[in-house]
Amino acid sequence: MSASGIATGQVEHMLRQVTPGRYDAYEALLRALATPASGQVWMLLWHGQAGSPDAQYGNMEVDGHGYAPCVTSAQELSASGWNRGYEVVDVVDVARTLYPDHYGLWLNPHAPGGGVGLPWLDLRRIATGLDRQPAGPLRLSEPGIEIPQFYALLAQNAHRTPAVRALRRAWVQPALGAPYLAIGLDVYDTSPPAVDAVRAMMQQSIGAVPDGLPVSTVAMTDEHDPVVMWMRAGARPFYDREAHVPAAPAQAPAGGYGYPPARY
């Protein structure tokens, strides 16, 4: 068997391990798909041929979310009965194309059970680096842990940092991995000096965080980040340079941040 055949077999083996609630198996599948040696798919073209200007991926809707269908090997392409064009691409490349339009990728929709869907937020993780984003679906809430000294010091340091407009917070519980506190940074200026000043603000404040409590930051300008989406929908700032309003408990918005009901 060729190296590409071995890699394809690896993806399809992992695909068979994915069942509802098996987020570890799903994460292993994402890692295989994000690896150039193994992460290729056969994209089904509704119009045109591979490389032609009018080539257009197929599309399907599941639970109100859009997906582009694909298959994971030449054998699966034959089994699918697809008789139009197709394009063999790296998943990393197709992820970069699809996620900004909030489209996911659906693997082997012809297979028994209907295949497996990758929501657009997971394509974003593949495109930008799996380890840089928490594994979803995420559980997001107002932080319940009491650390007033940290919030007070951070707000004080933010007030001394002109680039900062406001700060928000969320408690993030990934599908895999430890929960953590996320701080949303809303800034006026993204120039290198401003970024350095905001980084220094966090470094000056982090010492007030209890040992063992992970803290991360997100830029409120990132319209594709699910934590940012949640903060914008329901988390009032605990520091606001312009309004100086007290924080209120956040309410989770509808829609699941792009994730359909669990169907992994």
Sequence and secondary structure as in RCSB ss.txt:
>XXXX:A:sequence
MSASGIATGQVEHMLRQVTPGRYDAYEALLRALATPASGQVWMLLWHGQAGSPDAQYGNMEVDGHGYAPCVTSAQ
ELSASGWNRGYEVVDVVDVARTLYPDHYGLWLNPHAPGGGVGLPWLDLRRIATGLDRQPAGPLRLSEPGIEIPQF
YALLAQNAHRTPAVRALRRAWVQPALGAPYLAIGLDVYDTSPPAVDAVRAMMQQSIGAVPDGLPVSTVAMTDEHD
PVVMWMRAGARPFYDREAHVPAAPAQAPAGGYGYPPARY
>XXXX:A:secstr
  HHHHHHHHHHHHHHH  TT HHHHHHHHHHHTSTTT EEEEEEEES TT TT EE  EEETTEEEEEEESSHH
HHHHHT  S EEEEEHHHHHHHHGGGTEEEEE TTSGGG EEE HHHHHHHHH GGGS  SS EEE   S  HHH
HHHHHHHHHT TTEEEEEEEEEE SSS  EEEEEEEES  SHHHHHHHHHHHHHHGGGS TT  EEEEETT TT 
HHHHHHHHH   SEETTT          TTGGG  SS  
